[in-house]
């Protein structure tokens, strides 16, 4: 099932908020995801939940090069439409 970039972005913000205890409105989708305060365990949980929700497996280093929620959401929207 393909998802739109805004839908993916909202999902990601919701999960980042839940995993870090940060209010949703405090998460800036244009800033690096690492600025949200995820520790290494939370990063793995976030990626695993995102892959499961999208039925998509990250290839290569997408998480390293697509650092913001906006960038990653746009990329994933395109990738999951293939």
PyMOL Python script that loads the backbone (N, CA, C, O; Angstrom):
from pymol import cmd

cmd.read_pdbstr("""\
ATOM      1  N   UNK A   1       0.837  -1.173   0.000  1.00  0.00           N
ATOM      2  CA  UNK A   1       0.000   0.000   0.000  1.00  0.00           C
ATOM      3  C   UNK A   1       0.888   1.245   0.000  1.00  0.00           C
ATOM      4  O   UNK A   1       1.755   1.388   0.862  1.00  0.00           O
ATOM      5  N   UNK A   2       0.679   2.122  -0.940  1.00  0.00           N
ATOM      6  CA  UNK A   2       1.480   3.340  -0.993  1.00  0.00           C
ATOM      7  C   UNK A   2       0.859   4.402  -0.081  1.00  0.00           C
ATOM      8  O   UNK A   2      -0.349   4.429   0.152  1.00  0.00           O
ATOM      9  N   UNK A   3       1.715   5.252   0.413  1.00  0.00           N
ATOM     10  CA  UNK A   3       1.289   6.328   1.306  1.00  0.00           C
ATOM     11  C   UNK A   3       1.849   7.643   0.790  1.00  0.00           C
ATOM     12  O   UNK A   3       2.901   7.667   0.151  1.00  0.00           O
ATOM     13  N   UNK A   4       1.160   8.720   1.062  1.00  0.00           N
ATOM     14  CA  UNK A   4       1.616  10.036   0.622  1.00  0.00           C
ATOM     15  C   UNK A   4       2.699  10.553   1.566  1.00  0.00           C
ATOM     16  O   UNK A   4       2.813  10.105   2.707  1.00  0.00           O
ATOM     17  N   UNK A   5       3.494  11.505   1.071  1.00  0.00           N
ATOM     18  CA  UNK A   5       4.531  12.112   1.897  1.00  0.00           C
ATOM     19  C   UNK A   5       3.940  12.760   3.151  1.00  0.00           C
ATOM     20  O   UNK A   5       4.488  12.571   4.237  1.00  0.00           O
ATOM     21  N   UNK A   6       2.830  13.525   3.041  1.00  0.00           N
ATOM     22  CA  UNK A   6       2.258  14.107   4.266  1.00  0.00           C
ATOM     23  C   UNK A   6       1.801  13.049   5.278  1.00  0.00           C
ATOM     24  O   UNK A   6       1.962  13.229   6.485  1.00  0.00           O
ATOM     25  N   UNK A   7       1.236  11.958   4.784  1.00  0.00           N
ATOM     26  CA  UNK A   7       0.791  10.886   5.679  1.00  0.00           C
ATOM     27  C   UNK A   7       1.987  10.239   6.386  1.00  0.00           C
ATOM     28  O   UNK A   7       1.937   9.972   7.587  1.00  0.00           O
ATOM     29  N   UNK A   8       3.046   9.993   5.640  1.00  0.00           N
ATOM     30  CA  UNK A   8       4.257   9.407   6.225  1.00  0.00           C
ATOM     31  C   UNK A   8       4.867  10.375   7.230  1.00  0.00           C
ATOM     32  O   UNK A   8       5.294   9.970   8.311  1.00  0.00           O
ATOM     33  N   UNK A   9       4.906  11.634   6.875  1.00  0.00           N
ATOM     34  CA  UNK A   9       5.469  12.645   7.767  1.00  0.00           C
ATOM     35  C   UNK A   9       4.699  12.712   9.082  1.00  0.00           C
ATOM     36  O   UNK A   9       5.306  12.783  10.151  1.00  0.00           O
ATOM     37  N   UNK A  10       3.380  12.690   9.015  1.00  0.00           N
ATOM     38  CA  UNK A  10       2.571  12.721  10.239  1.00  0.00           C
ATOM     39  C   UNK A  10       2.816  11.485  11.095  1.00  0.00           C
ATOM     40  O   UNK A  10       2.914  11.579  12.318  1.00  0.00           O
ATOM     41  N   UNK A  11       2.912  10.331  10.449  1.00  0.00           N
ATOM     42  CA  UNK A  11       3.187   9.092  11.174  1.00  0.00           C
ATOM     43  C   UNK A  11       4.527   9.203  11.883  1.00  0.00           C
ATOM     44  O   UNK A  11       4.649   8.860  13.059  1.00  0.00           O
ATOM     45  N   UNK A  12       5.531   9.685  11.158  1.00  0.00           N
ATOM     46  CA  UNK A  12       6.873   9.802  11.725  1.00  0.00           C
ATOM     47  C   UNK A  12       6.895  10.772  12.904  1.00  0.00           C
ATOM     48  O   UNK A  12       7.518  10.479  13.925  1.00  0.00           O
ATOM     49  N   UNK A  13       6.239  11.897  12.787  1.00  0.00           N
ATOM     50  CA  UNK A  13       6.190  12.869  13.877  1.00  0.00           C
ATOM     51  C   UNK A  13       5.502  12.263  15.096  1.00  0.00           C
ATOM     52  O   UNK A  13       5.945  12.460  16.227  1.00  0.00           O
ATOM     53  N   UNK A  14       4.429  11.532  14.863  1.00  0.00           N
ATOM     54  CA  UNK A  14       3.725  10.874  15.959  1.00  0.00           C
ATOM     55  C   UNK A  14       4.641   9.899  16.680  1.00  0.00           C
ATOM     56  O   UNK A  14       4.704   9.901  17.909  1.00  0.00           O
ATOM     57  N   UNK A  15       5.353   9.064  15.926  1.00  0.00           N
ATOM     58  CA  UNK A  15       6.248   8.072  16.537  1.00  0.00           C
ATOM     59  C   UNK A  15       7.422   8.736  17.241  1.00  0.00           C
ATOM     60  O   UNK A  15       7.798   8.323  18.338  1.00  0.00           O
ATOM     61  N   UNK A  16       8.007   9.759  16.625  1.00  0.00           N
ATOM     62  CA  UNK A  16       9.121  10.463  17.269  1.00  0.00           C
ATOM     63  C   UNK A  16       8.660  11.093  18.575  1.00  0.00           C
ATOM     64  O   UNK A  16       9.389  11.069  19.567  1.00  0.00           O
ATOM     65  N   UNK A  17       7.465  11.650  18.584  1.00  0.00           N
ATOM     66  CA  UNK A  17       6.913  12.246  19.791  1.00  0.00           C
ATOM     67  C   UNK A  17       6.744  11.184  20.876  1.00  0.00           C
ATOM     68  O   UNK A  17       7.115  11.389  22.032  1.00  0.00           O
ATOM     69  N   UNK A  18       6.190  10.072  20.485  1.00  0.00           N
ATOM     70  CA  UNK A  18       5.953   8.982  21.450  1.00  0.00           C
ATOM     71  C   UNK A  18       7.265   8.429  21.991  1.00  0.00           C
ATOM     72  O   UNK A  18       7.388   8.193  23.193  1.00  0.00           O
ATOM     73  N   UNK A  19       8.249   8.220  21.114  1.00  0.00           N
ATOM     74  CA  UNK A  19       9.512   7.614  21.524  1.00  0.00           C
ATOM     75  C   UNK A  19      10.381   8.539  22.362  1.00  0.00           C
ATOM     76  O   UNK A  19      11.163   8.067  23.187  1.00  0.00           O
ATOM     77  N   UNK A  20      10.261   9.837  22.167  1.00  0.00           N
ATOM     78  CA  UNK A  20      11.132  10.779  22.871  1.00  0.00           C
ATOM     79  C   UNK A  20      10.436  11.540  23.989  1.00  0.00           C
ATOM     80  O   UNK A  20      11.096  12.161  24.822  1.00  0.00           O
ATOM     81  N   UNK A  21       9.097  11.496  24.014  1.00  0.00           N
ATOM     82  CA  UNK A  21       8.368  12.266  24.998  1.00  0.00           C
ATOM     83  C   UNK A  21       8.311  13.747  24.661  1.00  0.00           C
ATOM     84  O   UNK A  21       7.980  14.572  25.512  1.00  0.00           O
ATOM     85  N   UNK A  22       8.635  14.082  23.417  1.00  0.00           N
ATOM     86  CA  UNK A  22       8.594  15.460  22.934  1.00  0.00           C
ATOM     87  C   UNK A  22       7.211  15.745  22.367  1.00  0.00           C
ATOM     88  O   UNK A  22       6.635  14.901  21.680  1.00  0.00           O
ATOM     89  N   UNK A  23       6.681  16.915  22.645  1.00  0.00           N
ATOM     90  CA  UNK A  23       5.376  17.291  22.088  1.00  0.00           C
ATOM     91  C   UNK A  23       5.461  17.332  20.565  1.00  0.00           C
ATOM     92  O   UNK A  23       6.463  17.776  20.003  1.00  0.00           O
ATOM     93  N   UNK A  24       4.409  16.869  19.905  1.00  0.00           N
ATOM     94  CA  UNK A  24       4.379  16.825  18.433  1.00  0.00           C
ATOM     95  C   UNK A  24       4.722  18.182  17.826  1.00  0.00           C
ATOM     96  O   UNK A  24       5.482  18.251  16.860  1.00  0.00           O
ATOM     97  N   UNK A  25       4.173  19.255  18.379  1.00  0.00           N
ATOM     98  CA  UNK A  25       4.388  20.578  17.802  1.00  0.00           C
ATOM     99  C   UNK A  25       5.832  21.064  17.961  1.00  0.00           C
ATOM    100  O   UNK A  25       6.232  22.031  17.313  1.00  0.00           O
ATOM    101  N   UNK A  26       6.606  20.409  18.808  1.00  0.00           N
ATOM    102  CA  UNK A  26       8.007  20.780  18.992  1.00  0.00           C
ATOM    103  C   UNK A  26       8.933  20.072  18.011  1.00  0.00           C
ATOM    104  O   UNK A  26      10.117  20.402  17.935  1.00  0.00           O
ATOM    105  N   UNK A  27       8.415  19.111  17.265  1.00  0.00           N
ATOM    106  CA  UNK A  27       9.235  18.383  16.288  1.00  0.00           C
ATOM    107  C   UNK A  27       9.162  19.107  14.957  1.00  0.00           C
ATOM    108  O   UNK A  27       8.105  19.182  14.331  1.00  0.00           O
ATOM    109  N   UNK A  28      10.291  19.634  14.537  1.00  0.00           N
ATOM    110  CA  UNK A  28      10.387  20.380  13.284  1.00  0.00           C
ATOM    111  C   UNK A  28      10.737  19.398  12.173  1.00  0.00           C
ATOM    112  O   UNK A  28      11.836  18.845  12.176  1.00  0.00           O
ATOM    113  N   UNK A  29       9.826  19.164  11.214  1.00  0.00           N
ATOM    114  CA  UNK A  29      10.093  18.185  10.163  1.00  0.00           C
ATOM    115  C   UNK A  29      11.242  18.571   9.235  1.00  0.00           C
ATOM    116  O   UNK A  29      11.722  17.731   8.473  1.00  0.00           O
ATOM    117  N   UNK A  30      11.687  19.810   9.284  1.00  0.00           N
ATOM    118  CA  UNK A  30      12.801  20.245   8.432  1.00  0.00           C
ATOM    119  C   UNK A  30      14.160  20.044   9.106  1.00  0.00           C
ATOM    120  O   UNK A  30      15.196  20.142   8.448  1.00  0.00           O
ATOM    121  N   UNK A  31      14.164  19.769  10.391  1.00  0.00           N
ATOM    122  CA  UNK A  31      15.420  19.583  11.139  1.00  0.00           C
ATOM    123  C   UNK A  31      15.817  18.107  11.135  1.00  0.00           C
ATOM    124  O   UNK A  31      14.967  17.240  10.932  1.00  0.00           O
ATOM    125  N   UNK A  32      17.096  17.817  11.357  1.00  0.00           N
ATOM    126  CA  UNK A  32      17.534  16.415  11.408  1.00  0.00           C
ATOM    127  C   UNK A  32      16.788  15.601  12.458  1.00  0.00           C
ATOM    128  O   UNK A  32      16.515  16.078  13.559  1.00  0.00           O
ATOM    129  N   UNK A  33      16.472  14.386  12.101  1.00  0.00           N
ATOM    130  CA  UNK A  33      15.767  13.482  13.011  1.00  0.00           C
ATOM    131  C   UNK A  33      16.573  13.285  14.290  1.00  0.00           C
ATOM    132  O   UNK A  33      15.999  13.145  15.369  1.00  0.00           O
ATOM    133  N   UNK A  34      17.896  13.273  14.176  1.00  0.00           N
ATOM    134  CA  UNK A  34      18.745  13.077  15.345  1.00  0.00           C
ATOM    135  C   UNK A  34      18.544  14.182  16.379  1.00  0.00           C
ATOM    136  O   UNK A  34      18.835  13.971  17.557  1.00  0.00           O
ATOM    137  N   UNK A  35      18.058  15.343  15.975  1.00  0.00           N
ATOM    138  CA  UNK A  35      17.797  16.438  16.917  1.00  0.00           C
ATOM    139  C   UNK A  35      16.611  16.147  17.824  1.00  0.00           C
ATOM    140  O   UNK A  35      16.390  16.864  18.801  1.00  0.00           O
ATOM    141  N   UNK A  36      15.850  15.112  17.516  1.00  0.00           N
ATOM    142  CA  UNK A  36      14.673  14.780  18.312  1.00  0.00           C
ATOM    143  C   UNK A  36      15.031  14.080  19.615  1.00  0.00           C
ATOM    144  O   UNK A  36      14.184  13.954  20.500  1.00  0.00           O
ATOM    145  N   UNK A  37      16.259  13.628  19.747  1.00  0.00           N
ATOM    146  CA  UNK A  37      16.691  12.999  20.989  1.00  0.00           C
ATOM    147  C   UNK A  37      16.513  11.498  21.058  1.00  0.00           C
ATOM    148  O   UNK A  37      16.393  10.941  22.148  1.00  0.00           O
ATOM    149  N   UNK A  38      16.494  10.832  19.910  1.00  0.00           N
ATOM    150  CA  UNK A  38      16.392   9.373  19.915  1.00  0.00           C
ATOM    151  C   UNK A  38      17.712   8.758  20.369  1.00  0.00           C
ATOM    152  O   UNK A  38      18.774   9.119  19.863  1.00  0.00           O
ATOM    153  N   UNK A  39      17.648   7.834  21.319  1.00  0.00           N
ATOM    154  CA  UNK A  39      18.851   7.074  21.640  1.00  0.00           C
ATOM    155  C   UNK A  39      18.946   5.911  20.648  1.00  0.00           C
ATOM    156  O   UNK A  39      18.068   5.751  19.800  1.00  0.00           O
ATOM    157  N   UNK A  40      19.984   5.113  20.746  1.00  0.00           N
ATOM    158  CA  UNK A  40      20.197   4.059  19.748  1.00  0.00           C
ATOM    159  C   UNK A  40      19.080   3.024  19.748  1.00  0.00           C
ATOM    160  O   UNK A  40      18.705   2.531  18.684  1.00  0.00           O
ATOM    161  N   UNK A  41      18.550   2.689  20.895  1.00  0.00           N
ATOM    162  CA  UNK A  41      17.453   1.720  20.967  1.00  0.00           C
ATOM    163  C   UNK A  41      16.205   2.308  20.322  1.00  0.00           C
ATOM    164  O   UNK A  41      15.529   1.629  19.549  1.00  0.00           O
ATOM    165  N   UNK A  42      15.897   3.553  20.629  1.00  0.00           N
ATOM    166  CA  UNK A  42      14.723   4.210  20.046  1.00  0.00           C
ATOM    167  C   UNK A  42      14.861   4.350  18.536  1.00  0.00           C
ATOM    168  O   UNK A  42      13.868   4.265  17.814  1.00  0.00           O
ATOM    169  N   UNK A  43      16.092   4.565  18.050  1.00  0.00           N
ATOM    170  CA  UNK A  43      16.310   4.638  16.598  1.00  0.00           C
ATOM    171  C   UNK A  43      15.947   3.331  15.930  1.00  0.00           C
ATOM    172  O   UNK A  43      15.292   3.324  14.887  1.00  0.00           O
ATOM    173  N   UNK A  44      16.366   2.224  16.521  1.00  0.00           N
ATOM    174  CA  UNK A  44      16.051   0.905  15.965  1.00  0.00           C
ATOM    175  C   UNK A  44      14.546   0.669  15.996  1.00  0.00           C
ATOM    176  O   UNK A  44      13.981   0.171  15.022  1.00  0.00           O
ATOM    177  N   UNK A  45      13.899   1.014  17.086  1.00  0.00           N
ATOM    178  CA  UNK A  45      12.446   0.860  17.198  1.00  0.00           C
ATOM    179  C   UNK A  45      11.749   1.698  16.134  1.00  0.00           C
ATOM    180  O   UNK A  45      10.846   1.216  15.451  1.00  0.00           O
ATOM    181  N   UNK A  46      12.168   2.952  15.993  1.00  0.00           N
ATOM    182  CA  UNK A  46      11.579   3.861  15.013  1.00  0.00           C
ATOM    183  C   UNK A  46      11.701   3.295  13.602  1.00  0.00           C
ATOM    184  O   UNK A  46      10.713   3.247  12.869  1.00  0.00           O
ATOM    185  N   UNK A  47      12.886   2.873  13.217  1.00  0.00           N
ATOM    186  CA  UNK A  47      13.113   2.346  11.869  1.00  0.00           C
ATOM    187  C   UNK A  47      12.324   1.060  11.657  1.00  0.00           C
ATOM    188  O   UNK A  47      11.710   0.876  10.606  1.00  0.00           O
ATOM    189  N   UNK A  48      12.336   0.175  12.638  1.00  0.00           N
ATOM    190  CA  UNK A  48      11.617  -1.096  12.519  1.00  0.00           C
ATOM    191  C   UNK A  48      10.113  -0.861  12.372  1.00  0.00           C
ATOM    192  O   UNK A  48       9.467  -1.478  11.525  1.00  0.00           O
ATOM    193  N   UNK A  49       9.558   0.029  13.193  1.00  0.00           N
ATOM    194  CA  UNK A  49       8.124   0.325  13.101  1.00  0.00           C
ATOM    195  C   UNK A  49       7.780   0.983  11.766  1.00  0.00           C
ATOM    196  O   UNK A  49       6.743   0.685  11.173  1.00  0.00           O
ATOM    197  N   UNK A  50       8.646   1.872  11.295  1.00  0.00           N
ATOM    198  CA  UNK A  50       8.418   2.540  10.019  1.00  0.00           C
ATOM    199  C   UNK A  50       8.449   1.535   8.872  1.00  0.00           C
ATOM    200  O   UNK A  50       7.588   1.566   7.992  1.00  0.00           O
ATOM    201  N   UNK A  51       9.439   0.644   8.882  1.00  0.00           N
ATOM    202  CA  UNK A  51       9.514  -0.386   7.844  1.00  0.00           C
ATOM    203  C   UNK A  51       8.287  -1.290   7.868  1.00  0.00           C
ATOM    204  O   UNK A  51       7.746  -1.632   6.816  1.00  0.00           O
ATOM    205  N   UNK A  52       7.856  -1.668   9.036  1.00  0.00           N
ATOM    206  CA  UNK A  52       6.686  -2.534   9.166  1.00  0.00           C
ATOM    207  C   UNK A  52       5.433  -1.825   8.676  1.00  0.00           C
ATOM    208  O   UNK A  52       4.650  -2.404   7.923  1.00  0.00           O
ATOM    209  N   UNK A  53       5.235  -0.592   9.089  1.00  0.00           N
ATOM    210  CA  UNK A  53       4.049   0.172   8.697  1.00  0.00           C
ATOM    211  C   UNK A  53       3.982   0.363   7.188  1.00  0.00           C
ATOM    212  O   UNK A  53       2.905   0.293   6.595  1.00  0.00           O
ATOM    213  N   UNK A  54       5.135   0.605   6.569  1.00  0.00           N
ATOM    214  CA  UNK A  54       5.165   0.835   5.124  1.00  0.00           C
ATOM    215  C   UNK A  54       5.356  -0.452   4.308  1.00  0.00           C
ATOM    216  O   UNK A  54       5.219  -0.436   3.084  1.00  0.00           O
ATOM    217  N   UNK A  55       5.671  -1.560   4.984  1.00  0.00           N
ATOM    218  CA  UNK A  55       6.047  -2.793   4.300  1.00  0.00           C
ATOM    219  C   UNK A  55       7.173  -2.494   3.321  1.00  0.00           C
ATOM    220  O   UNK A  55       7.095  -2.810   2.134  1.00  0.00           O
ATOM    221  N   UNK A  56       8.213  -1.882   3.849  1.00  0.00           N
ATOM    222  CA  UNK A  56       9.361  -1.426   3.051  1.00  0.00           C
ATOM    223  C   UNK A  56      10.625  -1.688   3.863  1.00  0.00           C
ATOM    224  O   UNK A  56      10.631  -1.525   5.083  1.00  0.00           O
ATOM    225  N   UNK A  57      11.685  -2.092   3.188  1.00  0.00           N
ATOM    226  CA  UNK A  57      12.973  -2.289   3.852  1.00  0.00           C
ATOM    227  C   UNK A  57      13.971  -1.288   3.307  1.00  0.00           C
ATOM    228  O   UNK A  57      14.148  -1.162   2.095  1.00  0.00           O
ATOM    229  N   UNK A  58      14.620  -0.577   4.216  1.00  0.00           N
ATOM    230  CA  UNK A  58      15.620   0.410   3.800  1.00  0.00           C
ATOM    231  C   UNK A  58      16.770  -0.264   3.091  1.00  0.00           C
ATOM    232  O   UNK A  58      17.242  -1.323   3.506  1.00  0.00           O
ATOM    233  N   UNK A  59      17.214   0.357   2.024  1.00  0.00           N
ATOM    234  CA  UNK A  59      18.352  -0.113   1.250  1.00  0.00           C
ATOM    235  C   UNK A  59      19.508   0.864   1.464  1.00  0.00           C
ATOM    236  O   UNK A  59      19.306   2.078   1.428  1.00  0.00           O
ATOM    237  N   UNK A  60      20.681   0.356   1.679  1.00  0.00           N
ATOM    238  CA  UNK A  60      21.843   1.231   1.813  1.00  0.00           C
ATOM    239  C   UNK A  60      21.746   2.134   3.022  1.00  0.00           C
ATOM    240  O   UNK A  60      21.388   1.709   4.121  1.00  0.00           O
ATOM    241  N   UNK A  61      22.072   3.381   2.791  1.00  0.00           N
ATOM    242  CA  UNK A  61      22.184   4.324   3.896  1.00  0.00           C
ATOM    243  C   UNK A  61      21.167   5.459   3.803  1.00  0.00           C
ATOM    244  O   UNK A  61      21.506   6.608   4.086  1.00  0.00           O
ATOM    245  N   UNK A  62      19.964   5.169   3.425  1.00  0.00           N
ATOM    246  CA  UNK A  62      18.936   6.206   3.270  1.00  0.00           C
ATOM    247  C   UNK A  62      18.760   7.018   4.543  1.00  0.00           C
ATOM    248  O   UNK A  62      18.586   8.235   4.480  1.00  0.00           O
ATOM    249  N   UNK A  63      18.803   6.374   5.678  1.00  0.00           N
ATOM    250  CA  UNK A  63      18.622   7.094   6.939  1.00  0.00           C
ATOM    251  C   UNK A  63      19.785   8.040   7.215  1.00  0.00           C
ATOM    252  O   UNK A  63      19.615   9.024   7.935  1.00  0.00           O
ATOM    253  N   UNK A  64      20.956   7.764   6.661  1.00  0.00           N
ATOM    254  CA  UNK A  64      22.110   8.632   6.884  1.00  0.00           C
ATOM    255  C   UNK A  64      22.099   9.843   5.968  1.00  0.00           C
ATOM    256  O   UNK A  64      22.604  10.900   6.344  1.00  0.00           O
ATOM    257  N   UNK A  65      21.537   9.714   4.778  1.00  0.00           N
ATOM    258  CA  UNK A  65      21.562  10.816   3.826  1.00  0.00           C
ATOM    259  C   UNK A  65      20.273  11.630   3.829  1.00  0.00           C
ATOM    260  O   UNK A  65      20.284  12.810   3.480  1.00  0.00           O
ATOM    261  N   UNK A  66      19.184  11.017   4.213  1.00  0.00           N
ATOM    262  CA  UNK A  66      17.886  11.704   4.266  1.00  0.00           C
ATOM    263  C   UNK A  66      17.603  12.001   5.732  1.00  0.00           C
ATOM    264  O   UNK A  66      16.884  11.259   6.401  1.00  0.00           O
ATOM    265  N   UNK A  67      18.169  13.081   6.214  1.00  0.00           N
ATOM    266  CA  UNK A  67      18.235  13.294   7.656  1.00  0.00           C
ATOM    267  C   UNK A  67      16.984  13.905   8.286  1.00  0.00           C
ATOM    268  O   UNK A  67      16.765  13.735   9.485  1.00  0.00           O
ATOM    269  N   UNK A  68      16.166  14.606   7.517  1.00  0.00           N
ATOM    270  CA  UNK A  68      14.991  15.235   8.124  1.00  0.00           C
ATOM    271  C   UNK A  68      13.738  14.399   7.873  1.00  0.00           C
ATOM    272  O   UNK A  68      13.703  13.558   6.975  1.00  0.00           O
ATOM    273  N   UNK A  69      12.725  14.647   8.675  1.00  0.00           N
ATOM    274  CA  UNK A  69      11.436  13.976   8.511  1.00  0.00           C
ATOM    275  C   UNK A  69      10.878  14.281   7.119  1.00  0.00           C
ATOM    276  O   UNK A  69      10.385  13.385   6.434  1.00  0.00           O
ATOM    277  N   UNK A  70      10.957  15.549   6.705  1.00  0.00           N
ATOM    278  CA  UNK A  70      10.437  15.943   5.382  1.00  0.00           C
ATOM    279  C   UNK A  70      11.129  15.180   4.256  1.00  0.00           C
ATOM    280  O   UNK A  70      10.476  14.625   3.372  1.00  0.00           O
ATOM    281  N   UNK A  71      12.461  15.162   4.303  1.00  0.00           N
ATOM    282  CA  UNK A  71      13.217  14.488   3.241  1.00  0.00           C
ATOM    283  C   UNK A  71      12.929  12.995   3.210  1.00  0.00           C
ATOM    284  O   UNK A  71      12.719  12.420   2.143  1.00  0.00           O
ATOM    285  N   UNK A  72      12.918  12.374   4.372  1.00  0.00           N
ATOM    286  CA  UNK A  72      12.689  10.938   4.438  1.00  0.00           C
ATOM    287  C   UNK A  72      11.267  10.586   4.019  1.00  0.00           C
ATOM    288  O   UNK A  72      11.063   9.589   3.327  1.00  0.00           O
ATOM    289  N   UNK A  73      10.286  11.379   4.421  1.00  0.00           N
ATOM    290  CA  UNK A  73       8.898  11.134   4.045  1.00  0.00           C
ATOM    291  C   UNK A  73       8.711  11.235   2.528  1.00  0.00           C
ATOM    292  O   UNK A  73       8.024  10.404   1.933  1.00  0.00           O
ATOM    293  N   UNK A  74       9.318  12.245   1.903  1.00  0.00           N
ATOM    294  CA  UNK A  74       9.214  12.397   0.454  1.00  0.00           C
ATOM    295  C   UNK A  74       9.861  11.214  -0.262  1.00  0.00           C
ATOM    296  O   UNK A  74       9.303  10.678  -1.220  1.00  0.00           O
ATOM    297  N   UNK A  75      11.016  10.821   0.197  1.00  0.00           N
ATOM    298  CA  UNK A  75      11.722   9.677  -0.386  1.00  0.00           C
ATOM    299  C   UNK A  75      10.890   8.401  -0.262  1.00  0.00           C
ATOM    300  O   UNK A  75      10.738   7.658  -1.232  1.00  0.00           O
ATOM    301  N   UNK A  76      10.355   8.152   0.927  1.00  0.00           N
ATOM    302  CA  UNK A  76       9.591   6.931   1.158  1.00  0.00           C
ATOM    303  C   UNK A  76       8.289   6.907   0.384  1.00  0.00           C
ATOM    304  O   UNK A  76       7.850   5.841  -0.047  1.00  0.00           O
ATOM    305  N   UNK A  77       7.663   8.055   0.199  1.00  0.00           N
ATOM    306  CA  UNK A  77       6.437   8.118  -0.591  1.00  0.00           C
ATOM    307  C   UNK A  77       6.718   7.677  -2.022  1.00  0.00           C
ATOM    308  O   UNK A  77       5.926   6.945  -2.615  1.00  0.00           O
ATOM    309  N   UNK A  78       7.838   8.119  -2.574  1.00  0.00           N
ATOM    310  CA  UNK A  78       8.222   7.710  -3.935  1.00  0.00           C
ATOM    311  C   UNK A  78       8.594   6.238  -3.986  1.00  0.00           C
ATOM    312  O   UNK A  78       8.171   5.515  -4.888  1.00  0.00           O
ATOM    313  N   UNK A  79       9.380   5.799  -3.022  1.00  0.00           N
ATOM    314  CA  UNK A  79       9.847   4.421  -3.007  1.00  0.00           C
ATOM    315  C   UNK A  79       8.716   3.414  -2.844  1.00  0.00           C
ATOM    316  O   UNK A  79       8.754   2.342  -3.447  1.00  0.00           O
ATOM    317  N   UNK A  80       7.726   3.740  -2.050  1.00  0.00           N
ATOM    318  CA  UNK A  80       6.652   2.774  -1.804  1.00  0.00           C
ATOM    319  C   UNK A  80       5.607   2.772  -2.894  1.00  0.00           C
ATOM    320  O   UNK A  80       4.696   1.945  -2.864  1.00  0.00           O
ATOM    321  N   UNK A  81       5.707   3.673  -3.858  1.00  0.00           N
ATOM    322  CA  UNK A  81       4.791   3.677  -4.996  1.00  0.00           C
ATOM    323  C   UNK A  81       5.313   2.813  -6.126  1.00  0.00           C
ATOM    324  O   UNK A  81       4.608   2.602  -7.113  1.00  0.00           O
ATOM    325  N   UNK A  82       6.523   2.312  -6.006  1.00  0.00           N
ATOM    326  CA  UNK A  82       7.114   1.493  -7.083  1.00  0.00           C
ATOM    327  C   UNK A  82       6.483   0.130  -7.146  1.00  0.00           C
ATOM    328  O   UNK A  82       6.858  -0.686  -7.989  1.00  0.00           O
TER     329      UNK A  82
END
""", "prot")
cmd.dss("prot")
cmd.show_as("cartoon", "prot")
cmd.util.cbc("prot")
cmd.orient("prot")
